[in-house]
Amino acid sequence: MNNKPVRVRFAPSPTGPLHAGGVRTALYNYLFARQQGGQMLLRIEDTDQNRYVPGAEEYILEALQWLGITIDEGPQQGGPHAPYRQSERKEMYREYAERLVAEGKAYYAFDTAEELDAMRKRLEAAKVAAAQYNAITRMEMTNSLTLSAEETKSRLESGEAYVIRMKIMPKEDIRFNDLIRGWVVVHSSQIDDKVLLKSDGMPTYHLANIVDDHLMGITHVIRGEEWLPSAPLHVLLYRYLGWESTMPQFAHLPLLLKPDGNGKLSKRDADLGGFPIFPLEWTDPNTGDKAKGFREEGYFADATANFLALLGWNAGTEQELFNMEELIAAFSFERVHKAGARFDIQKANWFNQQYLKNLDDARLIAQAKPLFEKQKINVTDEQVAQIVFLLKDRVHFVKEIVSESSFLFNTPETYDQELVLKKWDEQAVSAISGFKDSLVAFEGEFTAHNIKENLAATMETLGIKMGKIMQALRLALTGEGHGPDLMVTMEILGKDEVITRLDNALTRLPAQIRLA
Ligand code: GLU
């Protein structure tokens, strides 16, 4: 183990929007780097030009920024190891591949696509489990191990297409201690002769990733479980390049699973469930396919980060609400699970609700006001404040403060039939008309408190229990059986509107009952 200052990297490929798993990887890298007083790098792994998607890099930057994941070195920030985009580092990688060839740890391979295909078919016909280029099969193929030195040289000089493959030694044990999974031991016979340099001169992911992690002084590779099968190959590459003593430590994070826990989370699950799995909205530039974003769906950035942090990690206590500082302090690899983490959008909604409840009213009001305006609902700051007070504990999203308050702006046209038949009886009629009369005569300030006193006094006089008529009153005022605090609701509606609504109910409901 070494005591070098911690340097971690988030190394996405710009092949589309960053999904929740990718964001969580970035987040854990960030938490660990900040906790250790280390550095966090962003490296764009864009060596696979066929999979490059325009806009994806910008998307990644914006998503990290939204969540408050700050980067110390990267394409935007620059740094001592610039450039941080692999396509701009293309020339650097060849040297290492050639060095491995010179040392007998890699070789040139000239096989055409047809020849590779024929090998695959041959092996399949012979029922060889893994059809691959390896210590046995490479001796039957067209490469610098089977061709003479002159033949190889002349093929290279004539400009024939070739790749450089790693020459995996057949009898090596590869072991490394994953910070989450413990010891991983693999035998080299399990690994095929992976291509390191492609025929277009670009490195493969494996070569570029190892060369860059080495050159950039990365101390910890924190990434998704899907890279675990590649890790033994990476360890071998460090060994072959003579860098094993300074090799980073690995931490492979658990997969994100479908909401029901069966299988890997996919965009299809999100589309079917109507929930986001991406931080920001995304429209695929090639297909026009759209994906929802946490931001646009109304999740707070800090609630989203909190939710993602707990997908695969917990503090070992009951605490679930963590701001970024608290996450940085509490994070540890020992408490990252090995098993996949179920992506439960209800939990994300719960987090959002908690953050909404804890948000101070002034900020909530400032966020809600423009949403009312967007819906062309005219409200004063004071009204928004009242509505926020009324609904704050009942909603998960700021936008619900608008949707859930529509009953305040629209006098009911219809009334819940079942409830009408159940609750609109003679007693209700006399209670409500008595209450209405008391309001007409009422001259004081129309506050929730005074309204309640008024109602209580009226019911006392009529000899009717308050509890008996509350639902009928709500029905008369809103048309429905459930809703927020009725006294505050009446205060917001104002005296005139309350009287109008009570009058409406008194005249309309008898007819509704007759027709039933
Ligand atoms: N470019 C890889 C990805 O897209 C990086 C994997 C790694 O972190 O090594 O996930």
Residues whose N, C-alpha, C, O or C-beta is under 5 A from the ligand:
A	BS01	LIG	A11 P12 S13 E45 I222 R223
